[in-house]
Amino acid sequence: MTERTIERRRKAAPHADQAPMLVAEPPSKKPATRKKSAPTAPVKPFEKKVIALVYDFDGTLSPKPMQEYTFLPKIGEDPKAFWAESNKIAKEQGADGLITYMHLMYKKAKAKGVRIDREDLVALGRDVELFPGVESWFDEIAEYVRIAAETHGITLRHYLVSSGLTEIIEGTSIYPRFHNVFASEYWFDAYDLPYPKRVITDTGKTQYLFRINKGVENLGDSINDHMPETVRPIPFSNMIYFGDGETDVPSMAVMRKNGGYAVAVHGPGKQRQKCVDLFKAGRCDFFAQADYRRGSDLFRRTCLLLDRILADIRVREEMWRLEKAAAKA
């Protein structure tokens, strides 16, 4: 996906070299001239100024699993009964729960004589409900960062890491707001029934946090090669993860263990308790109701974390400048 936020970079002026010595030549030759010194390479600017906000989808940005808004009603399936059957099959067969539900969806659609292609799934995404304020959240947060940042060149990116379906997500109004989307996906042309192409499990989500951290977002590239922390483009300390419950615990744990931040969100009513439990267990820095409107607890607490990240970037940039200056002293 094309990056929508352009990072402005400052280039330092080359350092002046000492004046070269004059070289005397025999009288019969031309007068001496100054030797040209090799140009000094410009100093690269401090580059670790990208802030990444990473989101789960179901229960975090949307109140219910995305399949319950469109796909299951279209094939006449009661959501509660469908998930119970899917979980039962996975348990009996010792199968992965995500692969099971992805297969069962299309098996039931075929039994009902309903054919759903990729384009149909994308179209179904238009009907997925979002929590209050989600659509305006991206602009509001960008405006806050723009005002609060005291250094030039801060880039804000939004990422989605979900076990839901890429095809449905593409149909939502917020899909273009993400720098990259990592979600489960189907193959549609190789089998009679669409077959899972990519499945992102609860623990598998953590791989994508490291991909963001290392800047290795092409899924064809391995992230297993060692990369020193000093050269990773987006430090974990520049990242915030948003999730809604137990399925996000591995991602929250990885984020906080590596110096990043985690926020647990919940719907209204009894759903709050699971976030309280996550907070008590040290899994998240903050929790709040999934109200993304400006002025909400979620907005305010996210801005507090952004203030800390921005301050940390300023400190690290100043230390970087001093290190460069000290190396030349």
DRENVOMAR-937251 format. One record per residue (C-alpha): residue number from 0; residue in one letter; chain; x, y, z. Coordinates in nm, 3 decimals. Example, Ala and Ser with C-alpha at 12.3 -4.5 7.8 and 13.67 -1.06 7.14 Angstrom:
<sites>
num/residu/chaine/u/v/w
0/a/A/1.230/-0.450/0.780
1/s/A/1.367/-0.106/0.714
</sites>
This chain:
<sites>
num/residu/chaine/u/v/w
0/m/A/0.000/0.000/0.000
1/t/A/0.127/0.342/-0.085
2/e/A/0.232/0.535/0.223
3/r/A/0.000/0.833/0.262
4/t/A/0.209/1.030/0.508
5/i/A/0.528/1.182/0.361
6/e/A/0.825/1.193/0.596
7/r/A/1.021/1.514/0.559
8/r/A/1.393/1.469/0.603
9/r/A/1.648/1.736/0.685
10/k/A/1.996/1.714/0.541
11/a/A/2.284/1.863/0.737
12/a/A/2.534/2.080/0.557
13/p/A/2.866/1.911/0.474
14/h/A/3.144/1.979/0.718
15/a/A/3.423/2.212/0.596
16/d/A/3.755/2.048/0.535
17/q/A/4.082/2.207/0.633
18/a/A/4.237/2.422/0.360
19/p/A/4.467/2.208/0.141
20/m/A/4.836/2.294/0.125
21/l/A/4.980/2.468/-0.182
22/v/A/5.218/2.259/-0.389
23/a/A/5.519/2.436/-0.548
24/e/A/5.602/2.347/-0.905
25/p/A/5.913/2.424/-1.117
26/p/A/5.916/2.778/-1.272
27/s/A/5.871/2.637/-1.618
28/k/A/5.529/2.501/-1.529
29/k/A/5.195/2.667/-1.467
30/p/A/5.133/2.840/-1.133
31/a/A/5.030/2.620/-0.847
32/t/A/4.661/2.557/-0.800
33/r/A/4.464/2.436/-0.500
34/k/A/4.385/2.067/-0.492
35/k/A/4.016/1.991/-0.473
36/s/A/3.914/1.800/-0.164
37/a/A/3.670/1.511/-0.193
38/p/A/3.314/1.614/-0.107
39/t/A/3.192/1.502/0.233
40/a/A/2.882/1.283/0.227
41/p/A/2.582/1.458/0.383
42/v/A/2.493/1.346/0.732
43/k/A/2.184/1.127/0.731
44/p/A/1.902/1.262/0.949
45/f/A/1.764/1.083/1.252
46/e/A/1.517/0.840/1.097
47/k/A/1.331/0.666/1.381
48/k/A/1.035/0.903/1.366
49/v/A/0.761/0.667/1.248
50/i/A/0.482/0.602/1.499
51/a/A/0.276/0.288/1.435
52/l/A/-0.072/0.227/1.575
53/v/A/-0.165/-0.140/1.531
54/y/A/-0.521/-0.269/1.562
55/d/A/-0.711/-0.592/1.593
56/f/A/-1.047/-0.571/1.411
57/d/A/-1.328/-0.787/1.552
58/g/A/-1.428/-0.653/1.895
59/t/A/-1.173/-0.372/1.866
60/l/A/-1.285/-0.158/1.573
61/s/A/-1.612/-0.346/1.516
62/p/A/-1.854/-0.472/1.783
63/k/A/-1.900/-0.823/1.639
64/p/A/-1.707/-1.068/1.422
65/m/A/-1.724/-0.933/1.067
66/q/A/-1.881/-1.256/0.933
67/e/A/-2.191/-1.199/1.148
68/y/A/-2.293/-0.880/0.968
69/t/A/-2.316/-1.011/0.617
70/f/A/-2.182/-1.353/0.529
71/l/A/-2.370/-1.567/0.783
72/p/A/-2.706/-1.393/0.730
73/k/A/-2.663/-1.433/0.353
74/i/A/-2.638/-1.812/0.386
75/g/A/-2.911/-1.827/0.650
76/e/A/-2.688/-1.923/0.945
77/d/A/-2.749/-1.823/1.305
78/p/A/-2.413/-1.683/1.427
79/k/A/-2.427/-1.844/1.771
80/a/A/-2.507/-2.186/1.623
81/f/A/-2.240/-2.147/1.353
82/w/A/-1.957/-2.068/1.595
83/a/A/-2.065/-2.350/1.828
84/e/A/-2.055/-2.597/1.540
85/s/A/-1.720/-2.466/1.417
86/n/A/-1.565/-2.494/1.763
87/k/A/-1.706/-2.845/1.806
88/i/A/-1.559/-2.964/1.475
89/a/A/-1.220/-2.812/1.555
90/k/A/-1.215/-2.982/1.895
91/e/A/-1.324/-3.321/1.763
92/q/A/-1.080/-3.316/1.471
93/g/A/-0.792/-3.153/1.655
94/a/A/-0.798/-2.886/1.388
95/d/A/-0.704/-2.519/1.395
96/g/A/-1.015/-2.318/1.483
97/l/A/-0.953/-2.050/1.221
98/i/A/-0.901/-2.292/0.935
99/t/A/-1.213/-2.476/1.050
100/y/A/-1.437/-2.170/1.042
101/m/A/-1.300/-2.056/0.704
102/h/A/-1.375/-2.397/0.555
103/l/A/-1.716/-2.432/0.724
104/m/A/-1.836/-2.094/0.594
105/y/A/-1.804/-2.201/0.233
106/k/A/-1.913/-2.557/0.293
107/k/A/-2.243/-2.427/0.427
108/a/A/-2.272/-2.172/0.149
109/k/A/-2.232/-2.448/-0.110
110/a/A/-2.494/-2.661/0.068
111/k/A/-2.737/-2.369/0.042
112/g/A/-2.656/-2.316/-0.325
113/v/A/-2.503/-1.974/-0.256
114/r/A/-2.187/-1.894/-0.449
115/i/A/-1.975/-1.616/-0.299
116/d/A/-1.662/-1.502/-0.482
117/r/A/-1.395/-1.260/-0.373
118/e/A/-1.582/-0.961/-0.514
119/d/A/-1.891/-1.063/-0.316
120/l/A/-1.695/-1.070/0.010
121/v/A/-1.549/-0.727/-0.057
122/a/A/-1.901/-0.594/-0.125
123/l/A/-2.025/-0.747/0.201
124/g/A/-1.766/-0.542/0.389
125/r/A/-1.968/-0.227/0.329
126/d/A/-2.224/-0.342/0.587
127/v/A/-1.979/-0.410/0.870
128/e/A/-2.060/-0.193/1.171
129/l/A/-1.785/0.011/1.336
130/f/A/-1.762/0.149/1.688
131/p/A/-1.851/0.518/1.738
132/g/A/-1.587/0.754/1.604
133/v/A/-1.374/0.496/1.420
134/e/A/-1.414/0.665/1.081
135/s/A/-1.300/1.006/1.212
136/w/A/-1.035/0.861/1.447
137/f/A/-0.755/0.855/1.190
138/d/A/-0.782/1.225/1.106
139/e/A/-0.829/1.328/1.470
140/i/A/-0.524/1.136/1.587
141/a/A/-0.318/1.270/1.295
142/e/A/-0.415/1.625/1.390
143/y/A/-0.319/1.567/1.752
144/v/A/0.023/1.432/1.653
145/r/A/0.076/1.721/1.412
146/i/A/0.015/1.975/1.689
147/a/A/0.196/1.788/1.966
148/a/A/0.510/1.698/1.770
149/e/A/0.795/1.939/1.828
150/t/A/1.028/1.780/1.576
151/h/A/0.987/1.779/1.201
152/g/A/0.929/1.466/1.002
153/i/A/0.705/1.262/1.235
154/t/A/0.516/0.999/1.033
155/l/A/0.202/0.835/1.170
156/r/A/0.099/0.494/1.031
157/h/A/-0.197/0.270/1.105
158/y/A/-0.175/-0.109/1.068
159/l/A/-0.437/-0.381/1.094
160/v/A/-0.349/-0.732/1.216
161/s/A/-0.657/-0.954/1.225
162/s/A/-0.769/-1.316/1.213
163/g/A/-1.070/-1.188/1.020
164/l/A/-1.094/-1.188/0.642
165/t/A/-0.890/-0.956/0.422
166/e/A/-1.163/-0.960/0.158
167/i/A/-1.434/-0.827/0.393
168/i/A/-1.195/-0.571/0.545
169/e/A/-1.123/-0.435/0.197
170/g/A/-1.490/-0.348/0.161
171/t/A/-1.506/-0.138/0.479
172/s/A/-1.488/0.240/0.468
173/i/A/-1.167/0.248/0.675
174/y/A/-0.959/0.008/0.465
175/p/A/-0.777/0.290/0.277
176/r/A/-0.664/0.443/0.607
177/f/A/-0.423/0.159/0.684
178/h/A/-0.061/0.160/0.575
179/n/A/-0.082/-0.219/0.557
180/v/A/-0.335/-0.491/0.641
181/f/A/-0.237/-0.838/0.759
182/a/A/-0.540/-1.068/0.783
183/s/A/-0.660/-1.415/0.692
184/e/A/-0.731/-1.467/0.323
185/y/A/-0.871/-1.718/0.072
186/w/A/-0.754/-1.873/-0.252
187/f/A/-1.049/-1.854/-0.491
188/d/A/-0.929/-2.014/-0.811
189/a/A/-0.756/-2.339/-0.719
190/y/A/-1.033/-2.544/-0.561
191/d/A/-1.403/-2.617/-0.587
192/l/A/-1.437/-2.447/-0.249
193/p/A/-1.221/-2.145/-0.168
194/y/A/-0.927/-2.262/0.039
195/p/A/-0.747/-2.071/0.318
196/k/A/-0.447/-1.890/0.170
197/r/A/-0.333/-1.724/0.490
198/v/A/-0.451/-1.782/0.845
199/i/A/-0.349/-1.543/1.122
200/t/A/-0.382/-1.700/1.466
201/d/A/-0.365/-1.529/1.804
202/t/A/0.003/-1.613/1.847
203/g/A/0.070/-1.572/1.474
204/k/A/-0.021/-1.203/1.503
205/t/A/0.308/-1.142/1.681
206/q/A/0.500/-1.220/1.360
207/y/A/0.343/-0.915/1.200
208/l/A/0.441/-0.692/1.490
209/f/A/0.802/-0.787/1.422
210/r/A/0.750/-0.730/1.048
211/i/A/0.637/-0.374/1.125
212/n/A/0.924/-0.330/1.371
213/k/A/1.184/-0.450/1.118
214/g/A/1.026/-0.291/0.811
215/v/A/0.988/-0.633/0.645
216/e/A/0.625/-0.600/0.535
217/n/A/0.652/-0.805/0.215
218/l/A/0.520/-1.146/0.320
219/g/A/0.755/-1.314/0.074
220/d/A/1.055/-1.195/0.275
221/s/A/1.172/-1.376/0.587
222/i/A/1.190/-1.195/0.920
223/n/A/1.414/-1.458/1.080
224/d/A/1.744/-1.293/0.989
225/h/A/1.902/-1.108/1.278
226/m/A/1.856/-0.732/1.267
227/p/A/2.015/-0.518/1.541
228/e/A/1.773/-0.301/1.734
229/t/A/1.963/0.008/1.624
230/v/A/1.876/-0.041/1.257
231/r/A/1.510/-0.140/1.291
232/p/A/1.305/0.140/1.133
233/i/A/1.011/0.140/1.379
234/p/A/1.117/0.071/1.739
235/f/A/0.860/-0.104/1.955
236/s/A/0.875/0.206/2.176
237/n/A/0.708/0.390/1.883
238/m/A/0.418/0.141/1.865
239/i/A/0.076/0.105/2.032
240/y/A/-0.135/-0.209/1.999
241/f/A/-0.516/-0.199/2.034
242/g/A/-0.704/-0.520/2.117
243/d/A/-1.017/-0.638/2.292
244/g/A/-0.951/-0.956/2.485
245/e/A/-0.778/-1.288/2.541
246/t/A/-0.701/-1.341/2.172
247/d/A/-0.482/-1.029/2.186
248/v/A/-0.279/-1.133/2.491
249/p/A/0.022/-1.265/2.290
250/s/A/0.044/-0.941/2.091
251/m/A/0.006/-0.726/2.400
252/a/A/0.272/-0.928/2.581
253/v/A/0.521/-0.899/2.292
254/m/A/0.453/-0.528/2.258
255/r/A/0.503/-0.444/2.625
256/k/A/0.800/-0.678/2.670
257/n/A/0.982/-0.496/2.390
258/g/A/0.908/-0.146/2.516
259/g/A/0.587/-0.075/2.327
260/y/A/0.237/-0.004/2.455
261/a/A/-0.096/-0.185/2.461
262/v/A/-0.452/-0.058/2.502
263/a/A/-0.748/-0.288/2.572
264/v/A/-1.090/-0.178/2.450
265/h/A/-1.437/-0.306/2.533
266/g/A/-1.797/-0.264/2.431
267/p/A/-2.060/-0.136/2.670
268/g/A/-2.171/-0.325/2.981
269/k/A/-2.023/-0.650/3.106
270/q/A/-1.750/-0.662/2.841
271/r/A/-1.550/-0.420/3.057
272/q/A/-1.446/-0.690/3.304
273/k/A/-1.217/-0.874/3.064
274/c/A/-1.023/-0.551/3.009
275/v/A/-1.003/-0.494/3.383
276/d/A/-0.855/-0.842/3.417
277/l/A/-0.600/-0.769/3.144
278/f/A/-0.502/-0.448/3.320
279/k/A/-0.463/-0.620/3.656
280/a/A/-0.249/-0.888/3.494
281/g/A/-0.017/-0.625/3.347
282/r/A/-0.115/-0.706/2.989
283/c/A/-0.207/-0.351/2.891
284/d/A/-0.109/0.004/2.982
285/f/A/-0.464/0.140/2.963
286/f/A/-0.816/0.017/2.895
287/a/A/-1.124/0.208/2.784
288/q/A/-1.463/0.169/2.620
289/a/A/-1.438/0.140/2.241
290/d/A/-1.549/0.497/2.180
291/y/A/-1.310/0.647/1.926
292/r/A/-1.459/0.996/1.927
293/r/A/-1.244/1.292/2.021
294/g/A/-1.265/1.361/2.394
295/s/A/-1.347/1.002/2.491
296/d/A/-1.142/0.813/2.749
297/l/A/-0.990/0.607/2.469
298/f/A/-0.887/0.916/2.275
299/r/A/-0.747/1.088/2.583
300/r/A/-0.547/0.785/2.700
301/t/A/-0.412/0.720/2.353
302/c/A/-0.294/1.081/2.338
303/l/A/-0.114/1.037/2.670
304/l/A/0.080/0.746/2.520
305/l/A/0.149/0.949/2.206
306/d/A/0.285/1.231/2.425
307/r/A/0.526/0.983/2.583
308/i/A/0.631/0.844/2.244
309/l/A/0.686/1.192/2.100
310/a/A/0.894/1.294/2.404
311/d/A/1.099/0.975/2.372
312/i/A/1.164/1.046/2.003
313/r/A/1.287/1.397/2.091
314/v/A/1.518/1.258/2.362
315/r/A/1.660/0.988/2.133
316/e/A/1.711/1.238/1.851
317/e/A/1.901/1.477/2.079
318/m/A/2.118/1.191/2.207
319/w/A/2.183/1.090/1.846
320/r/A/2.296/1.445/1.765
321/l/A/2.532/1.452/2.061
322/e/A/2.680/1.115/1.964
323/k/A/2.749/1.247/1.613
324/a/A/2.908/1.563/1.752
325/a/A/3.118/1.371/2.007
326/a/A/3.249/1.137/1.738
327/k/A/3.399/1.437/1.553
328/a/A/3.546/1.603/1.861
</sites>
